[in-house]
Amino acid sequence: MKGVYFLISTIAILASATFLVSASDPGPLQDFCVALNDTKSAEAVFVNGKFCKDPKLAIANDFFFSGLQNPRNTQNPLGSNVTAVNVDNLLGLNILGISLARIDFAPNGLNPPHTHPRATEILVVLEGTLYVGFVTSNGDGNRLFTKVLNKGDVFVFPIGLIHFQLNVGHVNAVAFAGLSSQNPGVITIAKAVFGSQPPINPDVLAKAFQVDDNVVDDLQKQFWYDNN
């Protein structure tokens, strides 16, 4: 019965996300795409997305990915593990504007505040209880929307907004997310701000967060784990 529920849930995620395709792709499919005047240059190797295989050479395995039914290791500082299925590991997704992810949570495990710059996300809980939420933009007053989700519940995170998921139950939790881009991207807020390479000038961060320089220095010395 669990297998049937898993299959139905995954199909529902994919079906729902297809309605969101026009909201993202086609559009930027990477962080940036610097133009070249000389298209014959050896540097001209990237496109907005990926090059396409001759359709006549496509095989079934180009559209296949296996293994999402298996639990992931959540023994890390965050207590969570994200398994993404996007155009990088399922090549048949190229130009289709859709991807998904499995998210495993230990008790009290967190998928920390992050954004997907190129995708809306729809989340369905398969097991456990999650506290989820997102924050709106400055123009909307940075309002926080939260909800406690149980098995079978669904929640949507609008494109580009900061969001998170926390396991508030006493057992492991599992969720699946559908995303409206073949390459949604992810920016983990804490890591991007305090773990950038090279580091952001501490004076900038101290003034932005209204804290002492020593606090910023300590945060920049932390190891910022990334489960995405």
C-alpha positions as CSV (number, residue, x, y, z in Angstrom):
1,M,0.0,0.0,0.0
2,K,2.9,2.3,0.8
3,G,4.3,1.7,-2.7
4,V,1.0,2.7,-4.3
5,Y,0.8,5.9,-2.2
6,F,4.3,6.8,-3.1
7,L,3.6,6.4,-6.8
8,I,0.4,8.3,-6.6
9,S,2.0,11.1,-4.6
10,T,4.9,11.4,-7.0
11,I,2.6,11.5,-10.1
12,A,0.5,14.2,-8.4
13,I,3.6,16.3,-7.8
14,L,4.7,16.1,-11.4
15,A,1.2,16.8,-12.7
16,S,0.8,19.8,-10.5
17,A,4.2,21.2,-11.4
18,T,3.4,21.0,-15.1
19,F,0.9,23.8,-14.7
20,L,3.7,26.0,-13.4
21,V,6.0,25.6,-16.3
22,S,5.1,28.8,-18.0
23,A,6.0,30.7,-14.8
24,S,9.7,29.9,-15.1
25,D,11.2,28.2,-18.1
26,P,12.1,29.3,-20.7
27,G,14.1,31.9,-18.9
28,P,17.5,32.0,-17.1
29,L,18.5,28.4,-16.5
30,Q,21.8,29.3,-14.6
31,D,23.0,32.1,-12.5
32,F,24.2,34.1,-15.5
33,C,25.0,33.7,-19.2
34,V,27.7,36.2,-20.3
35,A,27.4,37.1,-24.0
36,L,30.2,36.5,-26.6
37,N,30.6,38.5,-29.7
38,D,32.8,35.8,-31.2
39,T,30.6,32.7,-31.4
40,K,33.5,30.7,-32.8
41,S,35.6,31.3,-29.7
42,A,36.7,28.3,-27.7
43,E,34.9,29.9,-24.7
44,A,31.5,29.6,-26.5
45,V,30.6,26.3,-24.8
46,F,27.5,27.2,-22.8
47,V,23.9,27.7,-23.7
48,N,21.0,28.8,-21.6
49,G,20.2,25.3,-20.5
50,K,22.0,22.3,-22.1
51,F,22.8,21.3,-25.7
52,C,20.3,18.8,-27.1
53,K,21.0,15.3,-28.3
54,D,19.8,14.4,-31.8
55,P,16.2,13.1,-31.0
56,K,16.9,10.1,-33.2
57,L,19.6,9.0,-30.8
58,A,17.5,9.3,-27.6
59,I,16.9,6.1,-25.5
60,A,14.6,5.2,-22.7
61,N,17.3,5.7,-20.0
62,D,17.5,9.4,-21.0
63,F,14.1,9.8,-19.4
64,F,14.7,7.5,-16.3
65,F,15.9,8.0,-12.8
66,S,15.8,5.3,-10.0
67,G,16.3,5.1,-6.3
68,L,14.0,7.8,-4.7
69,Q,12.2,5.1,-2.7
70,N,15.3,4.6,-0.5
71,P,15.8,6.6,2.8
72,R,18.7,9.1,2.8
73,N,21.4,9.6,5.4
74,T,20.4,12.6,7.7
75,Q,23.3,12.4,10.0
76,N,24.7,15.9,9.4
77,P,24.5,19.3,11.2
78,L,21.1,20.1,9.7
79,G,19.5,16.7,10.2
80,S,18.1,16.7,6.6
81,N,19.1,15.5,3.1
82,V,17.8,16.7,-0.2
83,T,18.0,14.5,-3.3
84,A,17.4,16.6,-6.4
85,V,16.2,15.1,-9.7
86,N,16.9,17.8,-12.3
87,V,18.4,18.1,-15.7
88,D,21.9,17.3,-14.3
89,N,21.0,13.8,-13.5
90,L,17.9,13.2,-15.6
91,L,18.9,14.5,-19.1
92,G,15.4,14.0,-20.6
93,L,14.2,17.0,-18.5
94,N,16.1,19.4,-20.7
95,I,13.6,22.1,-22.1
96,L,10.7,20.5,-20.2
97,G,10.6,23.1,-17.3
98,I,10.1,20.6,-14.5
99,S,12.1,18.8,-11.8
100,L,11.6,17.3,-8.3
101,A,13.4,16.5,-5.0
102,R,13.1,14.1,-2.2
103,I,13.7,15.6,1.3
104,D,14.5,13.4,4.3
105,F,14.3,14.7,7.8
106,A,15.6,13.3,11.1
107,P,13.6,14.4,14.2
108,N,14.1,18.2,14.5
109,G,15.8,18.1,11.1
110,L,15.8,21.4,9.1
111,N,15.9,22.3,5.5
112,P,17.2,25.8,6.3
113,P,15.9,29.1,4.9
114,H,16.7,29.2,1.2
115,T,15.3,30.3,-2.2
116,H,14.9,28.9,-5.6
117,P,15.6,31.8,-8.0
118,R,14.1,30.0,-11.0
119,A,11.2,28.0,-9.7
120,T,8.0,27.8,-7.7
121,E,7.9,24.7,-5.4
122,I,5.0,22.5,-4.4
123,L,5.6,20.2,-1.4
124,V,3.7,17.1,-0.4
125,V,4.4,15.3,2.9
126,L,4.7,11.5,2.6
127,E,5.6,10.7,6.2
128,G,5.9,12.7,9.5
129,T,5.0,16.3,10.5
130,L,6.6,19.4,9.1
131,Y,6.5,23.1,10.1
132,V,6.9,25.0,6.9
133,G,6.8,28.6,5.8
134,F,7.9,31.4,3.5
135,V,8.5,35.1,3.8
136,T,7.1,37.6,1.3
137,S,9.2,40.4,-0.4
138,N,10.0,43.8,1.1
139,G,7.2,45.5,-0.8
140,D,4.7,43.1,0.8
141,G,6.1,43.8,4.3
142,N,8.1,40.6,4.7
143,R,5.0,38.7,5.9
144,L,5.6,35.2,7.2
145,F,3.2,32.4,6.1
146,T,3.5,29.2,8.1
147,K,1.7,25.9,8.4
148,V,2.1,22.6,10.2
149,L,1.8,19.8,7.6
150,N,1.0,16.2,8.2
151,K,1.0,13.1,5.9
152,G,-0.8,13.9,2.7
153,D,-0.8,17.7,3.1
154,V,0.5,20.0,0.3
155,F,2.0,23.5,0.5
156,V,3.3,25.9,-2.2
157,F,6.3,28.2,-2.0
158,P,6.1,31.0,-4.6
159,I,9.1,31.5,-6.9
160,G,12.1,33.2,-5.5
161,L,10.8,33.6,-1.9
162,I,12.7,32.5,1.2
163,H,11.3,29.3,2.7
164,F,12.1,26.5,5.0
165,Q,10.9,23.1,6.4
166,L,11.4,21.8,10.0
167,N,10.5,18.3,11.3
168,V,8.5,19.0,14.4
169,G,7.6,15.3,15.0
170,H,9.4,12.7,17.0
171,V,10.1,10.3,14.0
172,N,11.7,10.7,10.6
173,A,9.8,12.7,8.0
174,V,9.8,12.5,4.2
175,A,8.5,15.0,1.6
176,F,8.6,15.3,-2.1
177,A,8.8,18.7,-3.9
178,G,7.9,19.5,-7.5
179,L,9.7,22.5,-9.0
180,S,8.7,24.5,-12.1
181,S,12.2,24.5,-13.7
182,Q,14.6,21.9,-15.1
183,N,17.3,23.7,-13.1
184,P,15.6,25.7,-10.2
185,G,18.8,26.6,-8.4
186,V,19.1,27.0,-4.7
187,I,20.5,29.8,-2.5
188,T,20.9,28.8,1.2
189,I,20.7,32.2,2.9
190,A,23.1,31.6,5.8
191,K,25.7,30.0,3.7
192,A,25.5,32.6,0.9
193,V,25.8,35.5,3.3
194,F,28.4,34.2,5.8
195,G,30.1,31.5,3.7
196,S,30.7,33.3,0.4
197,Q,34.1,32.9,-1.3
198,P,35.8,35.3,-0.9
199,P,34.0,36.5,2.2
200,I,31.8,39.6,2.1
201,N,33.5,42.6,3.8
202,P,32.5,42.2,7.6
203,D,31.7,45.9,7.8
204,V,29.0,45.4,5.2
205,L,27.4,42.5,7.2
206,A,27.8,44.2,10.6
207,K,25.9,47.2,9.4
208,A,23.3,45.2,7.5
209,F,22.5,42.9,10.4
210,Q,23.1,45.7,13.1
211,V,25.5,43.5,15.0
212,D,29.1,43.8,16.3
213,D,32.0,43.0,13.9
214,N,33.0,40.2,16.2
215,V,29.7,38.4,15.7
216,V,30.2,38.6,11.9
217,D,33.7,37.4,12.2
218,D,32.6,34.4,14.3
219,L,29.8,33.5,11.8
220,Q,32.2,33.8,8.8
221,K,34.5,31.2,10.5
222,Q,31.7,28.7,10.8
223,F,31.5,25.7,8.5
224,W,28.2,26.2,6.6
225,Y,26.9,22.8,5.6
226,D,24.8,22.6,2.5
227,N,22.5,19.6,1.9
228,N,21.3,20.8,-1.5
